[in-house]
Every structure is written in structure tokens, then in C-alpha cells.
Amino acid sequence: MPSLTKQPVLLLPTGQRGRQPGAMNESLIVNNSSAGPGAGEAVPWMEAEFSEHNGSLEFSTAPLDFPINPWDIMLCMSGTVIACENAIVVAIIFYTPTLRTPMFVLIGSLATADLLAGMGLILNFVFQYVISSETISLITVGFLVASFTASISSLLAITVDRYLSLYNALTYFSEKTLQYVHLMLLGTWGVSLFLGLLPVLGWNCLDEPASCSIVRPLTRSNVTLLATSFFAIFVLMLTLYFKICKIVCRHAHQIALQQHFFATSHYVATKKGVSTLAIILGTFGASWLPFAIYCLVGERNYPSVYTYATLLPATYNSMINPIIYAYRNAEIQRSIYMILCGCFQANKAYRSRSPSEV
């Protein structure tokens, strides 16, 4: 989610390729005695020609002799917004000593992964239209795979942390929980790095074009592995959030009975909890499911617009993550106010919230 000679830098659909370098050079050969093209003649190097023979994403070493693909511009813009948003979150968590709890450590991991993903999209655009190298192409696609895998895995780790904060509420703020968090981070980034290195270490289709997927140079089997892993994580998150919803409803019911406000407080608390979980899962699913499904059913010769149309929404998940998981948190909001305003209203009370409240 074609010929192997001089293919694109990264994530460039073959259907959007332009003319070959030779064609451009030939068009520049003109008679010195002529001042310009004759009447009714078109200037060859000003013509834009595109082929529609392949819809997979591939690499090219051709110079910039064709218009920039608008889809690539949108991916680069998306990466810029993602990088800026998550850079703020990473900086705030890093420079704020009070944000060292397991919850904020995991949020920092998510923001770091999304920050790297945004930078990867920007580098992808630069390398695609400026630098042409198969080695750089493999490194870039591996970087993007590792970054987005770390982002999705960090979301799973946050879900596990929220579940533990409710299921083991009495022992959550203990050293054991911090050890669990460190183990989850180690597993998250270890697996992500491993999957990102696979294309660089040889699991690519540069030598076998028939094995290419909708995203070159990833093979069909590599993309299938990534998509299957996503579905496994998504099902696990659904299961955990379903259990979280049951715990939240049960706690709200017990509190309502104790306070004799069953009709109002139970309904309000339950509605808030369910709506929050629906937003989290709905955003995650709507962003990644189309691309994951297309990775399984798409073929390399399909029109490239299908790949772009499913990949672009997937990047939006990294754009929305800091809003859902960071900027809604009261302590991060306080840190932002202190940085932007240089002061903080001492009479405004903030309390540290558990992961289940974020």
C-alpha cells in the first residue's frame, strides 16, 4: 500500500511518468540558423506525454522533464503538516519533566513515529524529483515502512496501556507498569525496524518485475505481510476497546448507583466513553483500511490513481493522531500555553489524568 532500468525515486506511479531523457535531448537539437520554431510547429520539449501502461508505484532516474504529479504534491504537503504537528508534541514531552509517566512515554513514541513518517514523505518527494538512485529509493521506502509501522504499533501500545490502567487501576502507577511500557516500546520499534530493513536487505522486486506490488519496490508478498499485520493489530485494538467500553460502562453504572443519579450521570458518562472510543477507532479504520484492503486486492498494472487515492488518507491518520492523543490532554495544553504565552494562570486547576481519560 515496466523496465527496471532507471525507475523512480519513490512512490511514483508508472502511469504518471513522462518522457525519457533521450527524447528530451533530441528535442533540444535545433538549427543554429533558425530563430525559433516555424509557424504552426510545436516545441517538442514543451509537450507533456504520459503513458498509462502500469499503475504500480516505481522509481525513475529521469530528469525533471515532466510536470510534477499533483498527488505527490499532496503527499508532500501532508508530510509537512504531519512533521510540524508531531515535532511540537515531541518537543513538549521531551522538555517537560512532569510528562514522564507511561502514558506520555507512549504518546511520545507515537509522535516520534509520525514525525519520522512526515519527514519520510518530504524526503520521498525530494528524492523523487531531484535525486535519482535505486539505493536511496530502497532506503526511503524502508524508512517509510518502518515509520508507519511504528506509528500503528504505538497506537496498539497506547490501547494496551489504557486497558491496563482500567483493569489494574490499583497497581497501574507502579514500577511494573513502567517495565511493561519499556518492553512494548522495545517490541514496537524492533519490529518496525526489522520490517523497514527487509526491502533494503533484498526483499524487493527490482530484479523480478513480475513480483512487484502496487508500491514498488515492495514485492506482493511483502505488501501482503504488512497488510495482514495491520488487520491483526486492528482486530486486537477492536477487542481491547470493546473490553475498555465494558469496564467504563460498569464503572459509570456503579458510581451512578452510589450517587443516586443513575438516569443522568450513567447516561452521560457512558455516552462520552463510547463516543471517544468510536472517534479513535473510526479515525484509525477510515484512514488505513482502504489502503490495506487495496494492498491485498490491487495489482501492479492497476491505474496509479487507486494507489494514491488510498495512500493519501492513510497519511492523514498521522496528522490526526496528535490532535486525539496529545492536544486534548490538559497537561500538554498547559505546557503549550506556558510556551506560547510565557505565563500560566496559577488559579486554573489542572489534574493529572489517567490514560483511560485521554
C-alpha positions as CSV (number, residue, x, y, z in Angstrom):
1,M,0.0,0.0,0.0
2,P,8.0,-1.9,-16.6
3,S,11.5,-1.8,-17.2
4,L,13.9,-1.9,-14.3
5,T,16.3,0.4,-16.0
6,K,16.2,3.8,-14.3
7,Q,13.0,3.7,-12.5
8,P,11.5,6.4,-10.0
9,V,12.9,7.5,-6.7
10,L,9.9,6.5,-4.6
11,L,6.2,6.1,-4.7
12,L,5.9,7.4,-8.3
13,P,3.1,5.6,-10.2
14,T,4.2,4.5,-13.6
15,G,1.1,5.9,-15.1
16,Q,2.4,9.4,-14.3
17,R,5.9,9.0,-15.9
18,G,7.0,11.5,-18.5
19,R,9.2,11.3,-21.5
20,Q,12.6,9.6,-21.5
21,P,15.8,11.6,-21.3
22,G,16.8,10.8,-24.8
23,A,13.6,12.2,-26.2
24,M,14.2,15.4,-24.4
25,N,17.8,15.7,-25.6
26,E,16.7,15.2,-29.2
27,S,14.1,17.9,-28.9
28,L,16.8,20.4,-27.8
29,I,18.8,19.9,-31.0
30,V,17.8,22.8,-33.3
31,N,19.3,24.5,-36.3
32,N,21.6,27.4,-35.3
33,S,20.3,29.5,-38.2
34,S,16.7,29.3,-37.1
35,A,15.4,31.8,-34.6
36,G,12.6,29.5,-33.4
37,P,10.0,27.0,-34.5
38,G,8.2,27.6,-37.7
39,A,4.6,28.7,-37.9
40,G,2.2,26.1,-36.7
41,E,5.1,23.9,-35.3
42,A,5.0,22.8,-31.7
43,V,8.1,23.0,-29.5
44,P,8.9,19.3,-28.7
45,W,10.3,19.9,-25.2
46,M,7.1,21.8,-24.1
47,E,4.9,18.8,-24.9
48,A,3.8,16.6,-22.0
49,E,3.4,13.0,-22.8
50,F,2.3,10.3,-20.3
51,S,2.0,6.6,-20.6
52,E,-0.7,4.5,-19.0
53,H,0.9,1.1,-19.1
54,N,1.4,0.5,-15.3
55,G,-0.3,1.6,-12.1
56,S,2.2,0.5,-9.6
57,L,4.5,2.9,-7.8
58,E,8.0,2.8,-9.1
59,F,11.3,4.7,-9.2
60,S,13.0,6.7,-12.1
61,T,16.3,8.4,-12.7
62,A,14.9,10.6,-15.5
63,P,15.5,14.3,-15.1
64,L,12.6,16.7,-14.4
65,D,11.2,16.7,-17.9
66,F,7.6,16.2,-17.0
67,P,5.1,18.1,-14.8
68,I,5.1,17.4,-11.1
69,N,2.4,14.9,-10.1
70,P,-0.3,16.7,-8.0
71,W,-0.7,13.6,-5.9
72,D,3.0,13.8,-5.0
73,I,2.5,17.4,-4.0
74,M,-0.4,16.5,-1.8
75,L,1.7,13.7,-0.1
76,C,4.5,16.2,0.4
77,M,2.1,18.8,1.9
78,S,0.6,16.1,4.1
79,G,4.1,15.1,5.3
80,T,4.9,18.8,6.1
81,V,1.8,19.2,8.3
82,I,2.5,15.9,10.0
83,A,6.1,16.7,10.7
84,C,5.2,20.2,12.2
85,E,2.3,18.9,14.4
86,N,4.3,16.0,15.8
87,A,7.5,17.9,16.3
88,I,5.7,20.2,18.7
89,V,4.4,17.2,20.7
90,V,7.8,15.6,20.8
91,A,9.5,18.8,21.9
92,I,6.9,19.5,24.7
93,I,7.2,15.9,26.1
94,F,11.0,16.0,25.9
95,Y,11.4,19.3,27.6
96,T,8.7,19.0,30.2
97,P,10.0,17.0,33.2
98,T,6.5,16.3,34.5
99,L,5.5,14.4,31.4
100,R,7.4,11.2,32.2
101,T,4.6,8.9,33.1
102,P,4.0,5.7,31.0
103,M,1.1,7.4,29.2
104,F,3.2,10.3,27.9
105,V,6.1,8.0,27.1
106,L,3.8,6.1,24.7
107,I,2.3,9.3,23.3
108,G,5.9,10.5,22.7
109,S,6.7,7.2,20.9
110,L,3.6,7.8,18.7
111,A,4.5,11.4,18.0
112,T,8.1,10.4,17.1
113,A,6.9,7.7,14.7
114,D,4.5,10.1,13.0
115,L,7.3,12.8,12.9
116,L,9.6,10.4,11.1
117,A,6.7,9.4,8.7
118,G,6.1,13.0,7.8
119,M,9.8,13.6,7.2
120,G,9.9,10.5,5.1
121,L,7.1,11.8,2.9
122,I,9.0,15.0,2.4
123,L,12.2,13.2,1.6
124,N,10.3,11.0,-0.8
125,F,9.2,14.0,-2.8
126,V,12.7,15.5,-2.9
127,F,14.4,12.2,-3.9
128,Q,11.7,11.5,-6.5
129,Y,12.2,14.8,-8.4
130,V,15.7,15.8,-7.5
131,I,17.9,12.8,-6.8
132,S,17.7,9.5,-8.7
133,S,19.3,6.4,-7.1
134,E,17.9,2.9,-6.5
135,T,19.9,2.7,-3.3
136,I,18.3,5.9,-1.9
137,S,14.9,4.7,-3.2
138,L,15.2,1.5,-1.2
139,I,16.3,3.3,1.9
140,T,13.5,5.8,1.6
141,V,10.8,3.2,1.2
142,G,12.2,1.2,4.1
143,F,12.2,4.4,6.2
144,L,8.5,5.0,5.4
145,V,7.6,1.4,6.1
146,A,9.4,1.5,9.5
147,S,7.9,4.8,10.4
148,F,4.3,4.0,9.6
149,T,4.7,0.5,11.2
150,A,6.0,2.2,14.4
151,S,3.0,4.6,14.3
152,I,0.4,1.8,14.1
153,S,2.2,-0.3,16.7
154,S,2.4,2.7,19.0
155,L,-1.4,3.1,18.7
156,L,-1.7,-0.6,19.8
157,A,0.7,0.0,22.7
158,I,-1.5,3.0,23.8
159,T,-4.6,0.9,23.6
160,V,-2.9,-1.8,25.8
161,D,-1.9,0.9,28.3
162,R,-5.4,2.2,28.5
163,Y,-6.8,-1.2,29.1
164,L,-4.2,-1.9,31.9
165,S,-5.0,1.5,33.5
166,L,-8.6,0.4,33.9
167,Y,-8.2,-3.3,34.5
168,N,-5.3,-2.9,37.0
169,A,-6.2,0.5,38.3
170,L,-4.8,0.0,41.8
171,T,-1.3,-1.2,40.6
172,Y,-1.1,0.9,37.4
173,F,1.3,3.6,38.8
174,S,4.0,1.1,39.8
175,E,7.4,0.2,38.5
176,K,6.0,-2.9,36.9
177,T,3.8,-0.9,34.6
178,L,6.9,1.2,33.5
179,Q,8.7,-2.1,32.7
180,Y,5.7,-3.2,30.6
181,V,5.8,0.1,28.7
182,H,9.5,-0.2,28.0
183,L,9.0,-3.7,26.7
184,M,6.2,-2.6,24.5
185,L,8.4,0.2,23.1
186,L,11.3,-2.2,22.5
187,G,9.0,-4.6,20.6
188,T,7.3,-1.8,18.7
189,W,10.5,-0.2,17.4
190,G,12.3,-3.5,17.0
191,V,9.6,-5.0,14.7
192,S,9.2,-1.7,12.8
193,L,13.0,-1.5,12.2
194,F,13.0,-5.1,11.0
195,L,10.2,-4.6,8.6
196,G,11.7,-1.4,7.3
197,L,15.1,-3.2,6.6
198,L,13.5,-6.0,4.6
199,P,13.4,-4.1,1.2
200,V,16.9,-2.8,1.8
201,L,18.3,-6.3,2.6
202,G,17.0,-7.8,-0.6
203,W,13.2,-8.4,-0.3
204,N,12.3,-6.2,-3.2
205,C,11.2,-6.6,-6.8
206,L,13.9,-4.7,-8.6
207,D,15.2,-8.0,-10.2
208,E,11.8,-9.5,-10.7
209,P,9.3,-7.0,-12.1
210,A,6.6,-9.7,-12.2
211,S,6.6,-9.9,-8.4
212,C,6.1,-6.2,-7.8
213,S,3.1,-4.9,-5.8
214,I,1.1,-1.7,-6.2
215,V,4.1,0.1,-4.4
216,R,7.5,-0.5,-5.9
217,P,10.0,-1.8,-5.0
218,L,7.9,-3.8,-2.4
219,T,7.0,-7.3,-3.5
220,R,3.5,-8.6,-3.5
221,S,4.4,-10.9,-0.6
222,N,5.9,-8.1,1.4
223,V,2.9,-5.9,1.0
224,T,0.6,-8.8,1.9
225,L,2.6,-9.3,5.1
226,L,2.2,-5.6,6.0
227,A,-1.5,-5.6,5.3
228,T,-2.1,-8.8,7.2
229,S,-0.2,-7.4,10.2
230,F,-2.4,-4.3,10.1
231,F,-5.6,-6.3,10.1
232,A,-4.3,-8.3,13.1
233,I,-3.5,-5.1,15.0
234,F,-6.8,-3.6,14.1
235,V,-8.8,-6.6,15.3
236,L,-6.7,-6.6,18.6
237,M,-7.5,-2.9,19.1
238,L,-11.2,-3.5,18.5
239,T,-11.1,-6.3,21.1
240,L,-9.3,-4.2,23.7
241,Y,-11.5,-1.1,23.1
242,F,-14.6,-3.3,23.4
243,K,-13.3,-4.5,26.8
244,I,-12.5,-0.9,27.8
245,C,-16.0,0.1,26.9
246,K,-17.5,-2.6,29.1
247,I,-15.3,-1.5,32.0
248,V,-16.2,2.1,31.6
249,C,-19.9,1.4,31.4
250,R,-19.7,-0.8,34.5
251,H,-17.7,1.8,36.5
252,A,-20.2,4.6,35.4
253,H,-23.1,2.4,36.5
254,Q,-21.6,1.7,39.9
255,I,-20.8,5.4,40.5
256,A,-24.3,6.4,39.4
257,L,-25.9,3.9,41.9
258,Q,-23.7,5.2,44.7
259,Q,-24.6,8.8,44.0
260,H,-28.3,8.1,43.2
261,F,-28.1,9.8,39.8
262,F,-28.5,6.7,37.6
263,A,-30.6,8.3,34.9
264,T,-28.3,11.3,34.2
265,S,-24.7,10.5,35.2
266,H,-24.7,7.0,33.9
267,Y,-26.0,8.0,30.5
268,V,-23.6,11.0,30.2
269,A,-20.5,9.0,31.2
270,T,-21.4,6.1,29.1
271,K,-22.1,8.3,26.0
272,K,-18.8,10.2,26.4
273,G,-16.8,7.0,26.8
274,V,-18.4,5.3,23.8
275,S,-18.2,8.4,21.6
276,T,-14.5,8.8,22.4
277,L,-13.7,5.2,21.5
278,A,-15.8,5.5,18.3
279,I,-13.8,8.5,17.3
280,I,-10.5,6.7,17.9
281,L,-11.4,3.5,16.1
282,G,-13.3,5.3,13.4
283,T,-10.4,7.6,12.5
284,F,-7.9,4.7,12.5
285,G,-10.1,2.4,10.5
286,A,-11.2,5.0,7.9
287,S,-7.6,6.1,7.4
288,W,-5.8,2.8,6.9
289,L,-8.5,0.2,5.9
290,P,-8.8,1.3,2.3
291,F,-5.1,1.2,1.6
292,A,-4.7,-2.2,3.5
293,I,-7.5,-3.7,1.5
294,Y,-6.2,-2.4,-1.8
295,C,-2.7,-3.8,-0.9
296,L,-4.3,-7.3,-0.9
297,V,-6.5,-7.0,-4.0
298,G,-4.6,-4.5,-6.1
299,E,-2.3,-5.5,-9.0
300,R,0.8,-3.6,-10.2
301,N,-0.8,-2.8,-13.5
302,Y,-3.9,-1.1,-12.0
303,P,-4.2,2.7,-12.5
304,S,-2.0,4.6,-10.2
305,V,-4.8,6.8,-9.1
306,Y,-6.2,4.0,-7.0
307,T,-3.0,3.7,-5.1
308,Y,-2.7,7.4,-4.5
309,A,-6.4,7.7,-3.5
310,T,-6.0,5.1,-0.8
311,L,-2.5,6.0,0.4
312,L,-3.2,9.7,0.9
313,P,-6.0,9.1,3.5
314,A,-3.7,6.7,5.3
315,T,-1.2,9.5,5.9
316,Y,-4.0,11.6,7.4
317,N,-4.0,9.3,10.4
318,S,-0.6,10.6,11.4
319,M,-2.0,14.1,11.0
320,I,-4.9,13.4,13.3
321,N,-3.1,11.4,16.0
322,P,-1.5,14.4,17.8
323,I,-4.9,16.0,18.0
324,I,-6.6,12.9,19.5
325,Y,-3.8,11.7,21.8
326,A,-1.8,14.9,22.7
327,Y,-3.5,18.2,22.1
328,R,-6.7,17.1,24.0
329,N,-4.6,16.4,27.1
330,A,-4.8,19.1,29.8
331,E,-1.2,18.8,30.8
332,I,0.1,19.2,27.3
333,Q,-2.3,22.1,26.8
334,R,-0.8,23.7,29.9
335,S,2.7,23.3,28.5
336,I,1.7,24.8,25.2
337,Y,0.1,27.8,27.0
338,M,3.3,28.3,29.0
339,I,5.4,28.2,25.9
340,L,3.2,30.5,23.8
341,C,2.1,32.9,26.4
342,G,5.1,32.9,28.7
343,C,2.9,32.7,31.7
344,F,0.3,30.5,33.3
345,Q,-2.7,31.3,35.3
346,A,-2.0,29.7,38.7
347,N,-5.6,29.8,39.8
348,K,-6.6,27.4,37.0
349,A,-6.5,23.9,38.3
350,Y,-5.2,21.0,36.2
351,R,-5.1,17.5,37.4
352,S,-3.1,14.6,36.0
353,R,-5.4,12.3,34.1
354,S,-5.0,8.5,33.6
355,P,-4.7,7.0,30.2
356,S,-8.4,5.9,30.3
357,E,-9.4,9.6,30.4
358,V,-7.3,10.7,27.4
